[in-house]
Amino acid sequence: MGLEIGIGWLTALMFGSLGVLLMAGLPLSFVTGGLACVFLFLFGDLRMLNILPSRIFPLMTDYQLSAIPLFIFMASTLERAGIIEELFDMVYKILGSLRGGLAMSTIIASTILAAMCGVIGATEVTMGMIALPAMIKRAYHPTIACGSILAGGTLGILIPPSILAILFAVVAQQSVGELFIGAVMPGLMLSGMYIAYIGMRCGINPRLGPALAPQERVATREKVKLLGNMAAPIVLVGVVLGVIFTGIATPVEAAGIGTFGAIVVSALHRRLSWANLRAAVLTTLRVTGMVLWIIFGATLFVGFYVVNGGQEFINSALLGTGLGPYGILIVMMVILVVLGMFLDWVGILLLAAPIFIPLIKTLSFGGVFGLPGVAPDEIALWFGVVYMVNMQMSFISPPFGYALFYLKSVAPPGVTMAQIYRSSLPFMMLQALGLAVCIVFPEVVLWLPRQIYG
């Protein structure tokens, strides 16, 4: 029999020790799993030992999780096929004659890349190596240059095929396909907001993002040729998403199709080699292993907390604030943003979602300002997409947003960390605006799934 402790003190002790160990630089997966075992030994009993196998085994055998390594392999193969470089080259030559055209091209290329692979690190690093020097060479302001790469790269967490959507669906017991479809409109909306912001800023002050010099622009025939070179990967994306949206294949089956298609595209671009395949496989193993270890560790940590009454404690604390459903939702969003400053998205999902989702499903969202609300059977889908929109902010929120450090690792020497921090703030505000739109106008999320699923 373990020691007796109140849920309030247990909450402070568990999450306090988690914060201390993470600030000490220890990896999240082993910190959460290790703390779970320590607290289980100190405050648990023999029956609680069943948490270990009963929570981990269902995840180990979850069929939907097999889509994660397949999509990661697809992304790694396309990256090594030079698709990112060619895609940016195509878009910037088409839009380069516009003010801010290179930054807009970065957003458009990142949007297409998000639909191809959905791996943020690869997009941020590669675009940082290609697009950032190109913009700095042409006298783009660092705020526009760095901000467009940071914001564009985060679209990979939202636009399908999103790894976050797959994990969220597993945790929340939802349909991956519905989450994919629900995220399309918000993803395109945010992409459009970034492009509009860049266009307006550079239109008002052309020195922020000057157009390409006339001698650098290409003829219409060359633009058509560039589009032709990108036909194969764009068709691949259309096929993968099309078979999911039409219900022909499950996301896992679509991931298998995408993996095979990525190998074909790599061969068409003359980049298929054993060295590239081996590198893609090793990347897949490393990233998938990291994700699964975090899943196992965080699941044990949250499982012990929930068994000891943590779910009821959080629910009563939020309901006790006297805020309505939308007030509680805003509090959750703020908590997620704060967590995003220190944790990665997998850890946040596994720590917060199992606690927030059951409470959200009990609330009634009847709409604000006289606008339509959310039907009870659609709340889970709507919250899932709202959660994913929020998670974009975690990647570019100072001081420890992962995308900030991805970009700094490949930025030219003249680009300082302070400039990267400042460049993220306007785009964080746009993401917050996009989040507010999805909350106030839930049709942005729900309209497309209704059209497809009825």
Secondary structure, 3 states (H helix, E strand, C coil): CCCCCCHHHHHHHHHHHHHHHHHCCCCHHHHHHHHHHHHHHHHCCHHHHHHHHHHHHHHHCCHHHHHHHHHHHHHHHHHHCCHHHHHHHHHHHHHCCCCCHHHHHHHHHHHHHHHHCCCHHHHHHHHHHHHHHHHHHCCCCHHHHHHHHHHHHHHHHCCCCCHHHHHHHHHHCCCHHHHHHHHHHHHHHHHHHHHHHHHHHHHHCHHHCCCCCHHHCCCHHHHHHHHHHCHHHHHHHHHHHHHHHCCCCCHHHHHHHHHHHHHHHHHHCCCCCHHHHHHHHHHHHHHHHHHHHHHHHHHHHHHHHHHCCHHHHHHHHHHCCCCCHHHHHHHHHHHHHHHHCCCCHHHHHHHHHHHHHHHHHHCCCCCCCCCCCCCHHHHHHHHHHHHHHHHHHHHHCCCCCHHHHHHHHHCCCCCCHHHHHHHHHHHHHHHHHHHHHHHHCCHHHHHHHHHHHC
